[in-house]
Amino acid sequence: KSKKLVEPDIAIIRIGIEVFDLSVSQARSQSAELMALVIKGVTSEGVESKEIQTGRYDISPRYEYHEVLKQGRAVGKQVLTGYVVNNVLRVKISDLDNIGKVVDRASTIGGDDVRINGIEFNIDDREPFLSDLRKQAVSDAISKAGHYAELSDVSLGPIISLSERGADQERDFQAAGYEMRAMAAPKSTPILSGELEISLLINAVFSIR
């Protein structure tokens, strides 16, 4: 296994609008109007339209449970109160210094209906890193196999099979898995990208003599 710590160069922000209303049509209309304003605000902060896509859209009923007396006994009753429309954008940001401004603009425009459903940091092009990791992993595999062969008093033969699988882990800070509903502060929200650990695991099978 070989690994390398690298700085991320892109961020994926999931910006959602959650609207509740008594009717589906009203909830959809409000959601569409707010999302159009959010998209306009996000693009005004330098995000290209091609980097914005709908990641989720759903409409669901909302119920409340009320207790009613039925033949002298309290019985729970499900009552439809309205409908919720969730519309979530997946926004790719290449300028990491701009993340706070994008989050603040979306939060200001969306108000209490905005949801920041997570920020994920990543590498746009991993292949150059993976190429170096492959070289390191194969070199380590040959070295370790040779050591085991020496300890076992056998000679190491050629590689019979070689396979790989990648496994990436985020290090330090990742602002994912939370939901932000508060209005943005006057100053730009600080977002820290931290580091990513890119790792590559190979399975090598050697013949012995």
Residue pairs with C-beta under 8 A, 6 or more apart in sequence:
1 137
1 140
1 199
1 200
1 201
1 202
2 133
2 134
2 136
2 137
2 140
2 199
2 200
3 133
3 197
3 198
3 199
3 200
4 129
4 132
4 133
4 197
4 198
4 199
5 171
5 195
5 196
5 197
5 198
6 123
6 129
6 195
6 196
6 198
7 193
7 195
7 196
8 96
8 121
8 122
8 123
8 193
8 194
8 195
8 196
9 94
9 96
9 123
9 124
10 92
10 93
10 94
10 96
10 121
10 122
10 123
10 124
11 92
11 93
11 96
11 99
11 119
11 120
11 121
11 122
11 191
11 193
12 90
12 91
12 92
12 93
12 119
12 120
12 121
12 122
13 90
13 91
13 93
13 99
13 102
13 103
13 116
13 118
13 119
14 55
14 88
14 89
14 90
14 91
14 116
14 117
14 118
14 119
15 38
15 42
15 88
15 89
15 91
15 106
15 110
15 114
15 115
15 116
15 117
16 56
16 86
16 87
16 88
16 89
16 114
16 115
16 116
16 117
17 31
17 34
17 35
17 38
17 85
17 86
17 87
17 88
17 110
17 113
17 114
17 115
18 84
18 85
18 86
18 113
18 115
19 27
19 30
19 31
19 34
19 84
19 85
19 113
20 27
20 62
20 82
20 83
20 84
21 27
21 30
21 82
21 83
22 81
22 82
22 83
23 82
23 83
24 59
24 83
24 85
27 59
27 82
27 83
27 84
27 85
28 59
28 85
30 85
30 113
31 85
31 87
32 87
34 109
34 110
34 113
34 114
35 87
35 89
37 109
37 110
38 89
38 106
38 109
38 110
38 114
39 49
39 52
39 89
41 105
41 106
41 108
41 109
42 52
42 89
42 91
42 102
42 105
42 106
43 49
43 52
44 105
45 98
45 101
45 102
45 105
46 95
46 98
47 91
47 92
47 93
47 98
47 102
51 91
51 92
51 93
51 94
52 89
52 90
52 91
52 92
53 89
53 90
54 87
54 88
54 89
54 90
55 88
55 89
55 90
56 86
56 87
56 88
57 85
57 86
57 87
57 88
58 85
58 86
59 83
59 84
59 85
59 86
60 83
60 84
60 86
61 80
61 82
61 83
61 84
62 80
62 81
62 82
62 83
62 84
63 78
63 79
63 80
63 81
64 78
64 79
64 81
65 76
65 77
65 78
65 79
66 76
66 77
66 79
67 74
67 75
67 76
67 77
68 74
68 75
68 77
69 75
88 115
88 117
91 102
93 99
93 102
94 124
96 121
96 191
96 193
99 119
99 191
100 188
100 189
100 190
100 191
101 188
103 116
103 119
103 180
103 184
103 189
103 191
104 184
104 185
104 188
104 189
105 184
106 114
106 116
107 114
107 116
107 180
107 182
107 183
107 184
108 183
108 184
111 183
112 181
112 183
114 180
114 181
115 179
115 180
115 181
116 178
116 179
116 180
117 179
118 175
118 176
118 177
118 178
119 174
119 175
119 176
119 191
120 174
120 176
121 170
121 174
121 193
121 194
121 196
122 196
123 129
123 196
123 198
126 198
129 198
130 166
130 198
130 200
133 198
133 199
133 200
134 164
134 200
134 202
137 164
137 200
137 201
137 202
138 162
138 202
138 204
141 202
141 204
142 204
145 156
145 204
145 206
146 156
149 155
149 156
149 206
149 208
152 208
154 208
154 209
155 208
155 209
156 206
156 207
156 208
156 209
157 206
157 207
157 208
157 209
158 206
158 207
159 204
159 205
159 206
159 207
160 205
160 206
160 207
161 203
161 204
161 205
162 202
162 203
162 204
162 205
163 202
163 203
164 200
164 201
164 202
164 203
165 200
165 201
166 198
166 199
166 200
166 201
167 199
167 200
167 201
168 196
168 197
168 198
168 199
169 196
169 197
169 199
170 194
170 196
170 197
171 194
171 195
171 196
171 197
172 192
172 194
172 195
173 192
173 193
173 194
174 194
175 191
175 192
